[in-house]
Structure formats: structure tokens, C-alpha cells
Amino acid sequence: MLPRYLTWLVFNIAGCSMAKGYVVANIRVTDQDKFEQFSGMAGPTIKKYGGKVLARGPSADRLEGDVSGIVMMIEFESKEAAYVFYHSDEYQAAKAVREECSDTDFMIIEGVTE
């Protein structure tokens, strides 16, 4: 089995269609100033790796459960591309800052293909 990033490269070079990949995060900020530093690092990294922020903010309508915080949904060309972003040196540096200023649930999920 190929590593995720090689699978992504092979499929993109061959022009094959893959399901989108999504990052879904729920972030409970504990230090706003530090979180702004994280955001300044993460935003350009998301763009560099082809991510598109689909939703972001603290105003999600929570119909069930008691989770609070900022909800983010970011789309990537594939689940593998989302993993490449997550494991990049740039995002790992931003993640280190985020870990100092928040509690986070962070997930990567593959979209549904037709």
C-alpha cells in the first residue's frame, strides 16, 4: 500500500477523480491572543496546501450535545491532501501554538463520491 501522500500524487497526476477530504475541528479557545497567533500561521498554510475554509465560527446551532467553541470545516482535494496538510512542517508549528491556547477536537474525513 502506498503512503497517503503518494496515493494523492498518483491520482492527481493520472487525472483520476477522488473524493474530497474534509477537516472538521471544534476549538475551545483558552487564550485569545495566542489563538490569533495560531490563526495567522494556520490560514496561509491551509491555502498553501489547497484547503478551502467552508465554515468557521462560534455560532453553530447546536441542536444536540453540549460541545462549545469555534467550529471549522475545511475542504481539500482528497483525504490524503488533508493528511499532507496536517503533517506539514508549517501546520505542525501552528498546531504547537494552538495546543498552548485551546482544547481541540480535530478530525479528517473523506467526502462521499457519486
N, CA, C and O of each residue as an XYZ file, in Angstrom:
456
protein
N       0.842     -1.190      0.000
C       0.000      0.000      0.000
C       0.885      1.251      0.000
O       1.851      1.337      0.758
N       0.551      2.201     -0.843
C       1.308      3.444     -0.930
C       1.005      4.352      0.257
O      -0.115      4.348      0.768
N       2.001      5.136      0.704
C       1.703      6.157      1.713
C       0.654      7.123      1.166
O       0.535      7.294     -0.048
N      -0.101      7.749      2.057
C      -1.203      8.630      1.667
C      -0.775      9.714      0.683
O      -1.475      9.967     -0.298
N       0.363     10.357      0.932
C       0.755     11.454      0.057
C       1.113     10.953     -1.341
O       0.883     11.662     -2.320
N       1.675      9.735     -1.455
C       1.978      9.190     -2.777
C       0.706      8.803     -3.513
O       0.608      8.998     -4.724
N      -0.266      8.260     -2.798
C      -1.561      7.949     -3.409
C      -2.171      9.216     -3.981
O      -2.659      9.215     -5.111
N      -2.147     10.298     -3.210
C      -2.682     11.578     -3.661
C      -1.970     12.040     -4.928
O      -2.619     12.470     -5.881
N      -0.618     11.953     -4.945
C       0.142     12.383     -6.112
C      -0.187     11.539     -7.337
O      -0.386     12.080     -8.424
N      -0.245     10.225     -7.172
C      -0.544      9.336     -8.294
C      -1.915      9.647     -8.886
O      -2.061      9.752    -10.104
N      -2.914      9.794     -8.027
C      -4.265     10.059     -8.521
C      -4.346     11.416     -9.211
O      -5.042     11.556    -10.216
N      -3.648     12.408     -8.686
C      -3.706     13.730     -9.307
C      -2.938     13.778    -10.622
O      -3.383     14.429    -11.567
N      -1.813     13.114    -10.701
C      -1.047     13.091    -11.936
C      -1.810     12.321    -13.012
O      -1.817     12.717    -14.177
N      -2.447     11.229    -12.621
C      -3.193     10.399    -13.577
C      -4.531     11.023    -13.957
O      -5.179     10.568    -14.900
N      -4.950     12.053    -13.238
C      -6.215     12.712    -13.539
C      -7.429     11.944    -13.038
O      -8.545     12.180    -13.501
N      -7.225     11.035    -12.106
C      -8.336     10.262    -11.560
C      -9.140     11.119    -10.591
O      -8.621     12.052     -9.979
N     -10.394     10.785    -10.473
C     -11.267     11.522     -9.568
C     -11.281     10.853     -8.200
O     -11.496      9.646     -8.091
N     -11.054     11.635     -7.172
C     -11.083     11.125     -5.801
C     -12.099     11.925     -5.010
O     -12.431     13.059     -5.356
N     -12.581     11.318     -3.951
C     -13.482     12.030     -3.050
C     -12.716     13.154     -2.364
O     -11.521     13.031     -2.098
N     -13.406     14.235     -2.085
C     -12.802     15.347     -1.337
C     -12.469     14.876      0.078
O     -13.022     13.890      0.566
N     -11.576     15.584      0.711
C     -11.237     15.341      2.109
C     -11.630     16.560      2.915
O     -11.532     17.688      2.432
N     -12.073     16.343      4.133
C     -12.533     17.444      4.978
C     -11.879     17.384      6.350
O     -11.777     16.325      6.970
N     -11.445     18.538      6.800
C     -11.020     18.718      8.181
C     -12.214     19.303      8.914
O     -12.809     20.284      8.468
N     -12.553     18.706     10.024
C     -13.611     19.230     10.889
C     -12.979     19.399     12.270
O     -12.434     18.453     12.837
N     -13.060     20.601     12.791
C     -12.445     20.878     14.090
C     -13.404     21.654     14.974
O     -14.171     22.497     14.507
N     -13.342     21.352     16.245
C     -14.064     22.119     17.251
C     -13.000     22.618     18.226
O     -12.315     21.823     18.871
N     -12.867     23.931     18.328
C     -11.771     24.537     19.087
C     -12.337     25.370     20.229
O     -13.125     26.291     20.013
N     -11.921     25.032     21.454
C     -12.330     25.776     22.644
C     -11.136     26.630     23.085
O     -10.193     26.129     23.698
N     -11.193     27.902     22.768
C     -10.075     28.831     22.983
C      -9.952     29.185     24.460
O     -10.939     29.502     25.125
N      -8.706     29.122     24.962
C      -8.429     29.497     26.347
C      -7.556     30.749     26.447
O      -7.481     31.364     27.511
N      -6.895     31.134     25.349
C      -6.048     32.333     25.312
C      -6.233     32.984     23.940
O      -5.664     32.526     22.949
N      -7.029     34.047     23.888
C      -7.391     34.678     22.618
C      -6.193     35.253     21.875
O      -6.111     35.124     20.654
N      -5.260     35.887     22.586
C      -4.091     36.478     21.924
C      -3.245     35.403     21.247
O      -2.815     35.573     20.106
N      -3.013     34.317     21.940
C      -2.236     33.212     21.387
C      -2.987     32.563     20.222
O      -2.378     32.120     19.248
N      -4.315     32.513     20.337
C      -5.120     31.920     19.267
C      -5.018     32.763     17.989
O      -5.011     32.216     16.886
N      -4.939     34.064     18.133
C      -4.756     34.925     16.959
C      -3.417     34.643     16.290
O      -3.310     34.697     15.065
N      -2.406     34.346     17.082
C      -1.101     33.955     16.530
C      -1.248     32.652     15.740
O      -0.734     32.541     14.627
N      -1.941     31.676     16.306
C      -2.200     30.418     15.612
C      -2.931     30.660     14.291
O      -2.547     30.119     13.254
N      -3.974     31.466     14.336
C      -4.764     31.740     13.123
C      -3.903     32.364     12.029
O      -4.056     32.042     10.851
N      -3.000     33.253     12.423
C      -2.104     33.887     11.463
C      -1.135     32.913     10.817
O      -0.674     33.133      9.697
N      -0.833     31.849     11.517
C       0.044     30.811     10.974
C      -0.749     29.790     10.156
O      -0.306     29.364      9.089
N      -1.917     29.403     10.657
C      -2.691     28.333     10.022
C      -3.331     28.775      8.711
O      -3.365     28.001      7.755
N      -3.836     29.995      8.649
C      -4.534     30.464      7.446
C      -3.707     30.330      6.177
O      -4.165     29.712      5.216
N      -2.509     30.888      6.144
C      -1.683     30.754      4.938
C      -1.306     29.295      4.634
O      -1.156     28.920      3.471
N      -1.157     28.484      5.676
C      -0.807     27.076      5.480
C      -1.970     26.313      4.849
O      -1.766     25.473      3.973
N      -3.178     26.607      5.295
C      -4.362     25.987      4.692
C      -4.388     26.283      3.191
O      -4.591     25.382      2.377
N      -4.180     27.547      2.836
C      -4.190     27.936      1.422
C      -3.053     27.286      0.648
O      -3.252     26.816     -0.472
N      -1.866     27.257      1.235
C      -0.695     26.668      0.564
C      -0.952     25.217      0.173
O      -0.510     24.770     -0.885
N      -1.660     24.487      1.018
C      -1.913     23.068      0.763
C      -3.258     22.822      0.081
O      -3.756     21.697      0.067
N      -3.836     23.869     -0.476
C      -5.035     23.707     -1.296
C      -6.338     23.631     -0.533
O      -7.364     23.253     -1.097
N      -6.316     23.984      0.739
C      -7.530     23.940      1.543
C      -8.437     25.131      1.289
O      -7.977     26.223      0.955
N      -9.718     24.904      1.450
C     -10.719     25.960      1.307
C     -11.612     25.921      2.543
O     -12.283     24.919      2.793
N     -11.623     26.997      3.311
C     -12.462     27.057      4.510
C     -13.918     27.194      4.066
O     -14.290     28.164      3.405
N     -14.726     26.216      4.437
C     -16.144     26.212      4.076
C     -17.010     26.833      5.156
O     -18.020     27.470      4.859
N     -16.618     26.650      6.404
C     -17.385     27.199      7.531
C     -16.436     27.444      8.692
O     -15.494     26.687      8.925
N     -16.716     28.548      9.429
C     -15.873     28.880     10.576
C     -16.642     29.815     11.487
O     -17.281     30.760     11.024
N     -16.582     29.557     12.757
C     -17.165     30.495     13.704
C     -17.743     29.832     14.933
O     -17.922     28.615     14.975
N     -18.033     30.646     15.933
C     -18.575     30.136     17.195
C     -20.097     30.023     17.196
O     -20.685     29.640     18.207
N     -20.736     30.350     16.087
C     -22.192     30.464     16.105
C     -22.922     29.264     15.504
O     -24.023     29.414     14.973
N     -22.324     28.081     15.582
C     -23.016     26.890     15.079
C     -24.260     26.649     15.929
O     -24.219     26.789     17.151
N     -25.343     26.294     15.295
C     -26.579     25.961     16.013
C     -26.446     24.542     16.544
O     -26.591     23.574     15.798
N     -26.175     24.427     17.811
C     -26.005     23.111     18.428
C     -27.375     22.592     18.852
O     -27.948     23.043     19.844
N     -27.879     21.651     18.094
C     -29.211     21.127     18.351
C     -29.193     19.960     19.342
O     -30.204     19.653     19.975
N     -28.047     19.325     19.464
C     -27.884     18.230     20.414
C     -26.486     18.282     20.982
O     -25.564     18.747     20.311
N     -26.309     17.817     22.193
C     -24.993     17.781     22.825
C     -24.647     19.112     23.472
O     -25.399     20.083     23.391
N     -23.483     19.129     24.116
C     -23.081     20.329     24.852
C     -21.695     20.825     24.452
O     -21.024     21.502     25.232
N     -21.268     20.490     23.239
C     -19.970     20.942     22.766
C     -20.027     22.441     22.502
O     -20.994     22.949     21.934
N     -18.988     23.134     22.917
C     -18.915     24.578     22.674
C     -17.615     24.883     21.950
O     -16.742     24.023     21.835
N     -17.490     26.109     21.463
C     -16.247     26.528     20.817
C     -16.450     26.908     19.368
O     -17.573     26.990     18.870
N     -15.326     27.139     18.703
C     -15.307     27.515     17.297
C     -15.341     26.240     16.461
O     -14.573     25.309     16.702
N     -16.221     26.206     15.496
C     -16.313     25.064     14.589
C     -15.697     25.462     13.252
O     -15.962     26.550     12.741
N     -14.874     24.580     12.687
C     -14.269     24.822     11.376
C     -14.491     23.621     10.487
O     -14.427     22.478     10.939
N     -14.755     23.887      9.214
C     -14.805     22.842      8.200
C     -13.977     23.322      7.018
O     -14.236     24.384      6.453
N     -12.973     22.523      6.652
C     -12.050     22.883      5.586
C     -12.042     21.761      4.552
O     -11.912     20.587      4.900
N     -12.183     22.129      3.279
C     -12.202     21.153      2.192
C     -10.834     21.066      1.528
O     -10.181     22.081      1.285
N     -10.407     19.829      1.237
C      -9.192     19.572      0.471
C      -9.558     18.695     -0.728
O     -10.638     18.105     -0.760
N      -8.680     18.611     -1.690
C      -8.951     17.829     -2.897
C      -9.163     16.344     -2.598
O      -9.837     15.651     -3.360
N      -8.600     15.857     -1.506
C      -8.756     14.452     -1.121
C      -8.443     14.327      0.368
O      -7.896     15.240      0.987
N      -8.799     13.188      0.915
C      -8.456     12.906      2.310
C      -6.934     12.894      2.469
O      -6.401     13.376      3.468
N      -6.252     12.344      1.482
C      -4.790     12.293      1.520
C      -4.193     13.697      1.533
O      -3.217     13.949      2.240
N      -4.775     14.617      0.752
C      -4.285     16.000      0.737
C      -4.473     16.655      2.104
O      -3.640     17.456      2.528
N      -5.557     16.321      2.788
C      -5.788     16.849      4.137
C      -4.719     16.330      5.093
O      -4.248     17.065      5.960
N      -4.334     15.057      4.933
C      -3.265     14.494      5.768
C      -1.926     15.153      5.470
O      -1.153     15.416      6.391
N      -1.639     15.423      4.201
C      -0.397     16.106      3.836
C      -0.352     17.479      4.508
O       0.676     17.870      5.060
N      -1.465     18.204      4.459
C      -1.560     19.498      5.153
C      -1.286     19.320      6.650
O      -0.440     20.009      7.219
N      -2.010     18.389      7.281
C      -1.908     18.212      8.735
C      -0.479     17.887      9.167
O      -0.008     18.393     10.186
N       0.210     17.046      8.400
C       1.552     16.610      8.788
C       2.662     17.527      8.267
O       3.841     17.256      8.494
N       2.299     18.602      7.577
C       3.319     19.529      7.068
C       4.046     20.211      8.224
O       3.488     20.388      9.308
N       5.284     20.587      7.979
C       6.066     21.303      9.000
C       5.366     22.598      9.408
O       5.363     22.968     10.582
N       4.769     23.288      8.417
C       4.113     24.561      8.707
C       2.919     24.377      9.647
O       2.749     25.133     10.603
N       2.091     23.361      9.361
C       0.929     23.180     10.229
C       1.335     22.631     11.591
O       0.718     22.978     12.598
N       2.346     21.791     11.643
C       2.781     21.275     12.936
C       3.305     22.405     13.829
O       3.132     22.357     15.046
N       3.943     23.421     13.236
C       4.384     24.594     14.007
C       3.167     25.366     14.514
O       3.141     25.797     15.666
N       2.155     25.542     13.655
C       0.929     26.231     14.072
C       0.202     25.423     15.142
O      -0.315     25.988     16.106
N       0.161     24.115     14.975
C      -0.510     23.219     15.934
C       0.123     23.353     17.326
O      -0.582     23.338     18.335
N       1.443     23.481     17.374
C       2.127     23.640     18.666
C       1.628     24.895     19.382
O       1.454     24.885     20.600
N       1.400     25.967     18.637
C       0.854     27.199     19.221
C      -0.596     26.973     19.650
O      -1.002     27.378     20.740
N      -1.380     26.314     18.768
C      -2.788     26.044     19.090
C      -2.929     25.235     20.373
O      -3.831     25.481     21.173
N      -2.048     24.283     20.562
C      -2.124     23.440     21.756
C      -1.880     24.227     23.045
O      -2.295     23.798     24.121
N      -1.210     25.374     22.938
C      -0.958     26.228     24.099
C      -2.144     27.122     24.443
O      -2.199     27.687     25.535
N      -3.102     27.254     23.512
C      -4.163     28.247     23.718
C      -5.573     27.695     23.545
O      -6.540     28.456     23.540
N      -5.699     26.365     23.404
C      -7.041     25.811     23.190
C      -7.075     24.321     23.464
O      -6.041     23.658     23.549
N      -8.291     23.813     23.600
C      -8.563     22.379     23.604
C      -9.290     22.114     22.297
O     -10.244     22.814     21.959
N      -8.843     21.106     21.564
C      -9.352     20.920     20.209
C      -9.734     19.476     19.931
O      -9.048     18.542     20.346
N     -10.846     19.313     19.218
C     -11.202     18.041     18.592
C     -10.917     18.250     17.109
O     -11.443     19.190     16.513
N     -10.101     17.397     16.502
C      -9.655     17.583     15.124
C      -9.844     16.272     14.378
O      -9.301     15.242     14.779
N     -10.610     16.306     13.299
C     -10.907     15.097     12.534
C     -10.666     15.330     11.054
O     -10.811     16.446     10.555
N     -10.298     14.268     10.362
C     -10.223     14.278      8.903
C     -11.140     13.173      8.409
O     -11.079     12.035      8.874
N     -11.994     13.534      7.454
C     -12.980     12.587      6.937
C     -13.022     12.684      5.420
O     -12.818     13.754      4.848
N     -13.290     11.555      4.779
C     -13.424     11.523      3.327
C     -14.854     11.843      2.937
O     -15.802     11.358      3.554
N     -15.002     12.669      1.900
C     -16.315     13.004      1.391
C     -16.924     11.832      0.643
O     -16.258     10.828      0.390
N     -18.171     11.967      0.301
C     -18.909     10.939     -0.421
C     -18.761     11.181     -1.922
O     -18.924     12.306     -2.393
N     -18.452     10.123     -2.668
C     -18.392     10.249     -4.131
C     -19.727      9.813     -4.715
O     -20.463      9.027     -4.118
N     -20.016     10.335     -5.879
C     -21.303     10.000     -6.525
C     -21.192      8.732     -7.340
O     -22.172      8.303     -7.949
